[in-house]
């Protein structure tokens, strides 16, 4: 079994549910949820509520820590590439890189489509 971890929601313990209750009758308390895996906050929060609580508490701090943008990000024909698949192709599926500003299509392999090896993270052709 994988290691248990705690929900990172700062108010998790304040939500009164049966599974958060711990301790003997005379010393009841609610604790932060602990699980082997979570679905929210990149696998670190037990619910959307805890995810929202984390963001409300730490979101602005995280933005300052990782850096706010001070210039607009710009999409041009150079970084407007995405990989697409033609599901309606009559015989076999076709894969292509598509530029959604110029509408240019370039054929790619299925492996490139599956793994995005032909496009950089910011949408530029890597070939
Ligand atoms: Zn939680």
Backbone and ligand atoms as CSV (ligand in chain L), in Angstrom:
chain,resi,resn,atom,element,x,y,z
A,1,UNK,N,N,0.850,-1.204,0.000
A,1,UNK,CA,C,0.000,0.000,0.000
A,1,UNK,C,C,0.879,1.244,0.000
A,2,UNK,N,N,0.462,2.204,-0.804
A,2,UNK,CA,C,1.253,3.432,-0.862
A,2,UNK,C,C,1.080,4.247,0.416
A,3,UNK,N,N,1.997,5.160,0.614
A,3,UNK,CA,C,2.012,5.943,1.846
A,3,UNK,C,C,0.822,6.905,1.920
A,4,UNK,N,N,0.265,7.036,3.095
A,4,UNK,CA,C,-0.859,7.945,3.289
A,4,UNK,C,C,-0.356,9.374,3.393
A,5,UNK,N,N,-1.149,10.285,2.885
A,5,UNK,CA,C,-0.785,11.690,3.026
A,5,UNK,C,C,-2.019,12.477,3.432
A,6,UNK,N,N,-1.772,13.662,3.974
A,6,UNK,CA,C,-2.864,14.486,4.458
A,6,UNK,C,C,-3.362,15.430,3.369
A,7,UNK,N,N,-4.662,15.684,3.405
A,7,UNK,CA,C,-5.257,16.713,2.557
A,7,UNK,C,C,-4.610,18.039,2.931
A,8,UNK,N,N,-4.241,18.841,1.939
A,8,UNK,CA,C,-3.563,20.107,2.203
A,8,UNK,C,C,-4.534,21.276,2.366
A,9,UNK,N,N,-5.830,21.013,2.317
A,9,UNK,CA,C,-6.816,22.070,2.546
A,9,UNK,C,C,-6.679,22.593,3.967
A,10,UNK,N,N,-6.467,23.913,4.122
A,10,UNK,CA,C,-6.213,24.460,5.457
A,10,UNK,C,C,-7.412,24.357,6.405
A,11,UNK,N,N,-8.611,24.108,5.881
A,11,UNK,CA,C,-9.790,24.020,6.732
A,11,UNK,C,C,-10.412,22.615,6.707
A,12,UNK,N,N,-9.695,21.647,6.173
A,12,UNK,CA,C,-10.231,20.280,6.025
A,12,UNK,C,C,-10.807,19.759,7.338
A,13,UNK,N,N,-10.083,19.966,8.422
A,13,UNK,CA,C,-10.515,19.441,9.733
A,13,UNK,C,C,-11.777,20.119,10.273
A,14,UNK,N,N,-12.171,21.260,9.669
A,14,UNK,CA,C,-13.341,21.981,10.193
A,14,UNK,C,C,-14.642,21.487,9.576
A,15,UNK,N,N,-14.561,20.645,8.546
A,15,UNK,CA,C,-15.782,20.109,7.950
A,15,UNK,C,C,-16.181,18.867,8.726
A,16,UNK,N,N,-17.371,18.901,9.271
A,16,UNK,CA,C,-17.813,17.878,10.217
A,16,UNK,C,C,-18.414,16.670,9.509
A,17,UNK,N,N,-17.556,15.698,9.198
A,17,UNK,CA,C,-18.039,14.458,8.600
A,17,UNK,C,C,-17.560,13.293,9.453
A,18,UNK,N,N,-18.254,12.180,9.345
A,18,UNK,CA,C,-17.960,10.996,10.153
A,18,UNK,C,C,-16.508,10.529,10.000
A,19,UNK,N,N,-16.003,10.535,8.743
A,19,UNK,CA,C,-14.656,10.003,8.499
A,19,UNK,C,C,-13.553,10.903,9.040
A,20,UNK,N,N,-13.881,12.114,9.460
A,20,UNK,CA,C,-12.865,13.000,10.049
A,20,UNK,C,C,-12.823,12.873,11.567
A,21,UNK,N,N,-13.794,12.186,12.153
A,21,UNK,CA,C,-13.872,12.091,13.618
A,21,UNK,C,C,-12.848,11.090,14.157
A,22,UNK,N,N,-12.166,11.484,15.222
A,22,UNK,CA,C,-11.175,10.629,15.878
A,22,UNK,C,C,-11.317,10.773,17.387
A,23,UNK,N,N,-10.709,9.849,18.112
A,23,UNK,CA,C,-10.610,9.963,19.563
A,23,UNK,C,C,-11.760,9.320,20.325
A,24,UNK,N,N,-11.528,9.073,21.640
A,24,UNK,CA,C,-12.542,8.461,22.502
A,24,UNK,C,C,-13.673,9.441,22.829
A,25,UNK,N,N,-14.742,8.901,23.363
A,25,UNK,CA,C,-15.952,9.664,23.644
A,25,UNK,C,C,-15.663,10.982,24.385
A,26,UNK,N,N,-14.801,10.946,25.380
A,26,UNK,CA,C,-14.561,12.144,26.199
A,26,UNK,C,C,-13.544,13.099,25.577
A,27,UNK,N,N,-12.955,12.708,24.440
A,27,UNK,CA,C,-11.958,13.573,23.807
A,27,UNK,C,C,-12.099,13.558,22.284
A,28,UNK,N,N,-13.337,13.806,21.849
A,28,UNK,CA,C,-13.611,13.764,20.399
A,28,UNK,C,C,-12.967,14.938,19.691
A,29,UNK,N,N,-12.490,14.645,18.492
A,29,UNK,CA,C,-11.927,15.714,17.666
A,29,UNK,C,C,-12.096,15.349,16.190
A,30,UNK,N,N,-12.013,16.367,15.333
A,30,UNK,CA,C,-12.021,16.145,13.887
A,30,UNK,C,C,-10.616,16.367,13.366
A,31,UNK,N,N,-10.166,15.487,12.490
A,31,UNK,CA,C,-8.826,15.621,11.924
A,31,UNK,C,C,-8.864,15.781,10.409
A,32,UNK,N,N,-7.814,16.342,9.889
A,32,UNK,CA,C,-7.602,16.452,8.449
A,32,UNK,C,C,-7.682,15.064,7.823
A,33,UNK,N,N,-8.322,14.963,6.672
A,33,UNK,CA,C,-8.426,13.677,5.984
A,33,UNK,C,C,-7.052,13.178,5.552
A,34,UNK,N,N,-6.874,11.859,5.626
A,34,UNK,CA,C,-5.614,11.226,5.255
A,34,UNK,C,C,-5.927,10.055,4.330
A,35,UNK,N,N,-5.324,10.068,3.138
A,35,UNK,CA,C,-5.601,9.021,2.150
A,35,UNK,C,C,-4.318,8.678,1.383
A,36,UNK,N,N,-4.380,7.579,0.636
A,36,UNK,CA,C,-3.224,7.228,-0.203
A,36,UNK,C,C,-3.196,8.085,-1.467
A,37,UNK,N,N,-4.365,8.556,-1.899
A,37,UNK,CA,C,-4.374,9.441,-3.066
A,37,UNK,C,C,-5.572,10.375,-3.002
A,38,UNK,N,N,-5.401,11.542,-3.589
A,38,UNK,CA,C,-6.482,12.513,-3.682
A,38,UNK,C,C,-6.667,12.884,-5.140
A,39,UNK,N,N,-7.829,13.426,-5.449
A,39,UNK,CA,C,-8.145,13.781,-6.830
A,39,UNK,C,C,-7.922,15.262,-7.118
A,40,UNK,N,N,-8.002,16.107,-6.113
A,40,UNK,CA,C,-7.964,17.558,-6.334
A,40,UNK,C,C,-6.604,18.169,-5.999
A,41,UNK,N,N,-6.399,19.402,-6.448
A,41,UNK,CA,C,-5.186,20.171,-6.175
A,41,UNK,C,C,-3.928,19.375,-6.535
A,42,UNK,N,N,-3.950,18.814,-7.739
A,42,UNK,CA,C,-2.813,18.027,-8.196
A,42,UNK,C,C,-2.553,16.813,-7.315
A,43,UNK,N,N,-3.609,16.210,-6.770
A,43,UNK,CA,C,-3.467,15.030,-5.925
A,43,UNK,C,C,-3.163,15.352,-4.481
A,44,UNK,N,N,-3.526,16.562,-4.037
A,44,UNK,CA,C,-3.197,16.968,-2.670
A,44,UNK,C,C,-4.368,17.469,-1.839
A,45,UNK,N,N,-5.570,17.436,-2.384
A,45,UNK,CA,C,-6.736,17.856,-1.602
A,45,UNK,C,C,-7.863,16.849,-1.783
A,46,UNK,N,N,-8.666,16.681,-0.718
A,46,UNK,CA,C,-9.690,15.635,-0.714
A,46,UNK,C,C,-10.965,16.044,-1.432
A,47,UNK,N,N,-11.155,17.343,-1.679
A,47,UNK,CA,C,-12.413,17.775,-2.289
A,47,UNK,C,C,-12.206,19.116,-2.986
A,48,UNK,N,N,-13.178,19.498,-3.795
A,48,UNK,CA,C,-13.127,20.822,-4.429
A,48,UNK,C,C,-13.167,21.918,-3.379
A,49,UNK,N,N,-13.865,21.670,-2.287
A,49,UNK,CA,C,-13.945,22.670,-1.210
A,49,UNK,C,C,-12.557,22.890,-0.612
A,50,UNK,N,N,-11.842,21.799,-0.313
A,50,UNK,CA,C,-10.491,21.934,0.247
A,50,UNK,C,C,-9.542,22.551,-0.771
A,51,UNK,N,N,-9.720,22.217,-2.054
A,51,UNK,CA,C,-8.898,22.821,-3.098
A,51,UNK,C,C,-9.127,24.330,-3.132
A,52,UNK,N,N,-10.398,24.757,-3.063
A,52,UNK,CA,C,-10.749,26.181,-3.076
A,52,UNK,C,C,-10.194,26.872,-1.827
A,53,UNK,N,N,-10.295,26.207,-0.670
A,53,UNK,CA,C,-9.754,26.782,0.570
A,53,UNK,C,C,-8.257,27.010,0.444
A,54,UNK,N,N,-7.557,26.041,-0.135
A,54,UNK,CA,C,-6.110,26.183,-0.310
A,54,UNK,C,C,-5.829,27.382,-1.197
A,55,UNK,N,N,-6.572,27.480,-2.320
A,55,UNK,CA,C,-6.334,28.581,-3.252
A,55,UNK,C,C,-6.640,29.928,-2.599
A,56,UNK,N,N,-7.732,30.000,-1.855
A,56,UNK,CA,C,-8.086,31.265,-1.195
A,56,UNK,C,C,-7.023,31.677,-0.188
A,57,UNK,N,N,-6.383,30.706,0.462
A,57,UNK,CA,C,-5.352,31.007,1.456
A,57,UNK,C,C,-3.990,31.270,0.813
A,58,UNK,N,N,-3.623,30.458,-0.179
A,58,UNK,CA,C,-2.253,30.496,-0.696
A,58,UNK,C,C,-2.113,30.923,-2.153
A,59,UNK,N,N,-3.197,31.077,-2.884
A,59,UNK,CA,C,-3.137,31.361,-4.316
A,59,UNK,C,C,-2.333,32.611,-4.643
A,60,UNK,N,N,-2.626,33.713,-3.952
A,60,UNK,CA,C,-1.919,34.967,-4.237
A,60,UNK,C,C,-0.439,34.842,-3.891
A,61,UNK,N,N,-0.138,34.147,-2.783
A,61,UNK,CA,C,1.270,33.908,-2.403
A,61,UNK,C,C,1.986,33.100,-3.486
A,62,UNK,N,N,1.318,32.056,-3.993
A,62,UNK,CA,C,1.911,31.208,-5.028
A,62,UNK,C,C,2.177,32.020,-6.287
A,63,UNK,N,N,1.247,32.887,-6.667
A,63,UNK,CA,C,1.453,33.737,-7.839
A,63,UNK,C,C,2.682,34.616,-7.663
A,64,UNK,N,N,2.810,35.224,-6.492
A,64,UNK,CA,C,3.980,36.073,-6.248
A,64,UNK,C,C,5.260,35.243,-6.251
A,65,UNK,N,N,5.190,34.037,-5.660
A,65,UNK,CA,C,6.366,33.177,-5.598
A,65,UNK,C,C,6.837,32.769,-6.996
A,66,UNK,N,N,5.919,32.346,-7.859
A,66,UNK,CA,C,6.310,31.840,-9.178
A,66,UNK,C,C,6.387,32.936,-10.222
A,67,UNK,N,N,5.941,34.125,-9.876
A,67,UNK,CA,C,6.099,35.250,-10.788
A,67,UNK,C,C,4.846,35.593,-11.546
A,68,UNK,N,N,4.397,36.826,-11.394
A,68,UNK,CA,C,3.249,37.320,-12.150
A,68,UNK,C,C,3.762,37.766,-13.511
A,69,UNK,N,N,2.950,37.624,-14.551
A,69,UNK,CA,C,3.363,38.170,-15.838
A,69,UNK,C,C,3.171,39.682,-15.804
A,70,UNK,N,N,4.064,40.389,-16.479
A,70,UNK,CA,C,3.978,41.853,-16.517
A,70,UNK,C,C,3.762,42.344,-17.944
A,71,UNK,N,N,3.791,41.415,-18.897
A,71,UNK,CA,C,3.520,41.696,-20.302
A,71,UNK,C,C,2.487,40.680,-20.752
A,72,UNK,N,N,1.663,41.020,-21.746
A,72,UNK,CA,C,0.708,40.013,-22.219
A,72,UNK,C,C,1.434,38.874,-22.926
A,73,UNK,N,N,0.919,37.658,-22.793
A,73,UNK,CA,C,1.429,36.570,-23.623
A,73,UNK,C,C,0.763,36.719,-24.981
A,74,UNK,N,N,1.506,36.381,-26.042
A,74,UNK,CA,C,1.004,36.632,-27.392
A,74,UNK,C,C,0.997,35.343,-28.204
A,75,UNK,N,N,-0.110,35.121,-28.885
A,75,UNK,CA,C,-0.217,33.998,-29.810
A,75,UNK,C,C,-0.016,34.524,-31.219
A,76,UNK,N,N,0.989,33.986,-31.906
A,76,UNK,CA,C,1.229,34.340,-33.310
A,76,UNK,C,C,1.224,33.055,-34.120
A,77,UNK,N,N,1.430,33.176,-35.444
A,77,UNK,CA,C,1.458,31.953,-36.263
A,77,UNK,C,C,2.605,31.028,-35.860
A,78,UNK,N,N,3.632,31.570,-35.203
A,78,UNK,CA,C,4.775,30.750,-34.799
A,78,UNK,C,C,4.488,29.836,-33.615
A,79,UNK,N,N,3.569,30.211,-32.749
A,79,UNK,CA,C,3.294,29.361,-31.577
A,79,UNK,C,C,1.823,28.941,-31.495
A,80,UNK,N,N,1.183,28.822,-32.677
A,80,UNK,CA,C,-0.242,28.466,-32.703
A,80,UNK,C,C,-0.464,27.029,-33.177
A,81,UNK,N,N,0.531,26.153,-32.914
A,81,UNK,CA,C,0.416,24.775,-33.381
A,81,UNK,C,C,-0.164,23.849,-32.327
A,82,UNK,N,N,-1.087,22.978,-32.772
A,82,UNK,CA,C,-1.628,21.920,-31.917
A,82,UNK,C,C,-1.690,20.645,-32.744
A,83,UNK,N,N,-1.638,19.512,-32.087
A,83,UNK,CA,C,-1.781,18.245,-32.792
A,83,UNK,C,C,-3.241,17.832,-32.803
A,84,UNK,N,N,-3.686,17.392,-33.954
A,84,UNK,CA,C,-5.077,16.972,-34.095
A,84,UNK,C,C,-5.152,15.639,-34.805
A,85,UNK,N,N,-6.334,15.063,-34.678
A,85,UNK,CA,C,-6.592,13.776,-35.314
A,85,UNK,C,C,-7.880,13.914,-36.109
A,86,UNK,N,N,-7.863,13.414,-37.326
A,86,UNK,CA,C,-9.059,13.462,-38.160
A,86,UNK,C,C,-9.867,12.183,-37.940
A,87,UNK,N,N,-10.895,12.272,-37.112
A,87,UNK,CA,C,-11.694,11.094,-36.757
A,87,UNK,C,C,-12.600,10.659,-37.897
A,88,UNK,N,N,-12.855,11.536,-38.854
A,88,UNK,CA,C,-13.796,11.220,-39.926
A,88,UNK,C,C,-13.130,10.680,-41.176
A,89,UNK,N,N,-11.827,10.499,-41.109
A,89,UNK,CA,C,-11.117,9.960,-42.269
A,89,UNK,C,C,-11.686,8.586,-42.602
A,90,UNK,N,N,-12.031,8.338,-43.891
A,90,UNK,CA,C,-12.762,7.119,-44.244
A,90,UNK,C,C,-12.037,5.808,-43.962
A,91,UNK,N,N,-10.748,5.698,-44.224
A,91,UNK,CA,C,-10.072,4.412,-44.081
A,91,UNK,C,C,-9.247,4.310,-42.805
A,92,UNK,N,N,-8.297,5.194,-42.660
A,92,UNK,CA,C,-7.450,5.162,-41.476
A,92,UNK,C,C,-7.493,6.539,-40.821
A,93,UNK,N,N,-7.138,6.578,-39.579
A,93,UNK,CA,C,-7.071,7.871,-38.905
A,93,UNK,C,C,-5.875,8.632,-39.422
A,94,UNK,N,N,-6.036,9.909,-39.605
A,94,UNK,CA,C,-4.888,10.719,-39.995
A,94,UNK,C,C,-4.564,11.679,-38.866
A,95,UNK,N,N,-3.282,11.926,-38.713
A,95,UNK,CA,C,-2.791,12.802,-37.659
A,95,UNK,C,C,-2.102,13.984,-38.305
A,96,UNK,N,N,-2.287,15.152,-37.736
A,96,UNK,CA,C,-1.656,16.330,-38.326
A,96,UNK,C,C,-1.437,17.421,-37.285
A,97,UNK,N,N,-0.425,18.230,-37.559
A,97,UNK,CA,C,-0.225,19.441,-36.770
A,97,UNK,C,C,-1.046,20.522,-37.430
A,98,UNK,N,N,-1.753,21.298,-36.622
A,98,UNK,CA,C,-2.661,22.314,-37.151
A,98,UNK,C,C,-2.315,23.666,-36.546
A,99,UNK,N,N,-2.209,24.655,-37.425
A,99,UNK,CA,C,-1.940,26.014,-36.959
A,99,UNK,C,C,-3.262,26.764,-36.974
A,100,UNK,N,N,-3.755,27.103,-35.786
A,100,UNK,CA,C,-5.089,27.675,-35.775
A,100,UNK,C,C,-5.135,29.173,-36.048
A,101,UNK,N,N,-4.017,29.769,-36.440
A,101,UNK,CA,C,-4.087,31.132,-36.985
A,101,UNK,C,C,-4.027,31.113,-38.513
A,102,UNK,N,N,-3.145,30.248,-39.067
A,102,UNK,CA,C,-3.032,30.187,-40.529
A,102,UNK,C,C,-3.868,29.057,-41.124
A,103,UNK,N,N,-4.367,28.150,-40.277
A,103,UNK,CA,C,-5.137,26.966,-40.688
A,103,UNK,C,C,-4.311,25.991,-41.529
A,104,UNK,N,N,-2.981,26.117,-41.461
A,104,UNK,CA,C,-2.100,25.172,-42.146
A,104,UNK,C,C,-2.136,23.817,-41.436
A,105,UNK,N,N,-2.086,22.741,-42.231
A,105,UNK,CA,C,-2.022,21.379,-41.710
A,105,UNK,C,C,-0.730,20.726,-42.170
A,106,UNK,N,N,-0.047,20.055,-41.237
A,106,UNK,CA,C,1.138,19.287,-41.629
A,106,UNK,C,C,0.986,17.873,-41.090
A,107,UNK,N,N,1.147,16.859,-41.955
A,107,UNK,CA,C,0.989,15.484,-41.498
A,107,UNK,C,C,2.035,15.109,-40.443
A,108,UNK,N,N,1.642,14.333,-39.452
A,108,UNK,CA,C,2.550,13.844,-38.420
A,108,UNK,C,C,2.291,12.358,-38.199
A,109,UNK,N,N,3.164,11.724,-37.450
A,109,UNK,CA,C,2.975,10.301,-37.164
A,109,UNK,C,C,2.055,10.136,-35.950
A,110,UNK,N,N,1.548,8.943,-35.780
A,110,UNK,CA,C,0.702,8.668,-34.625
A,110,UNK,C,C,1.491,8.875,-33.332
A,111,UNK,N,N,2.772,8.492,-33.347
A,111,UNK,CA,C,3.611,8.670,-32.162
A,111,UNK,C,C,3.759,10.151,-31.807
A,112,UNK,N,N,3.946,10.980,-32.809
A,112,UNK,CA,C,4.034,12.424,-32.548
A,112,UNK,C,C,2.723,12.940,-31.963
A,113,UNK,N,N,1.605,12.429,-32.478
A,113,UNK,CA,C,0.293,12.834,-31.970
A,113,UNK,C,C,0.132,12.413,-30.509
A,114,UNK,N,N,0.506,11.172,-30.207
A,114,UNK,CA,C,0.322,10.641,-28.851
A,114,UNK,C,C,1.221,11.337,-27.840
A,115,UNK,N,N,2.446,11.665,-28.254
A,115,UNK,CA,C,3.432,12.155,-27.288
A,115,UNK,C,C,3.801,13.634,-27.450
A,116,UNK,N,N,3.190,14.304,-28.403
A,116,UNK,CA,C,3.459,15.729,-28.636
A,116,UNK,C,C,4.952,16.026,-28.792
A,117,UNK,N,N,5.693,15.099,-29.466
A,117,UNK,CA,C,7.133,15.295,-29.616
A,117,UNK,C,C,7.469,16.333,-30.681
A,118,UNK,N,N,6.495,16.682,-31.525
A,118,UNK,CA,C,6.757,17.632,-32.616
A,118,UNK,C,C,6.429,19.075,-32.262
A,119,UNK,N,N,5.832,19.307,-31.088
A,119,UNK,CA,C,5.426,20.655,-30.697
A,119,UNK,C,C,5.968,20.958,-29.308
A,120,UNK,N,N,6.540,22.158,-29.137
A,120,UNK,CA,C,7.041,22.544,-27.829
A,120,UNK,C,C,5.873,22.887,-26.915
A,121,UNK,N,N,6.160,23.004,-25.626
A,121,UNK,CA,C,5.105,23.284,-24.663
A,121,UNK,C,C,4.394,24.613,-24.951
A,122,UNK,N,N,5.115,25.562,-25.577
A,122,UNK,CA,C,4.466,26.833,-25.881
A,122,UNK,C,C,3.945,26.905,-27.322
A,123,UNK,N,N,3.742,25.740,-27.945
A,123,UNK,CA,C,3.028,25.703,-29.217
A,123,UNK,C,C,3.851,25.937,-30.469
A,124,UNK,N,N,5.179,25.785,-30.369
A,124,UNK,CA,C,6.033,25.955,-31.548
A,124,UNK,C,C,6.369,24.593,-32.132
A,125,UNK,N,N,6.590,24.530,-33.441
A,125,UNK,CA,C,7.023,23.283,-34.065
A,125,UNK,C,C,8.429,22.975,-33.611
A,126,UNK,N,N,8.671,21.744,-33.190
A,126,UNK,CA,C,9.987,21.357,-32.673
A,126,UNK,C,C,10.848,20.726,-33.775
A,127,UNK,N,N,10.279,20.570,-34.960
A,127,UNK,CA,C,11.034,19.920,-36.028
A,127,UNK,C,C,11.705,20.928,-36.947
L,1,ZN,ZN,ZN,-9.674,18.053,2.747
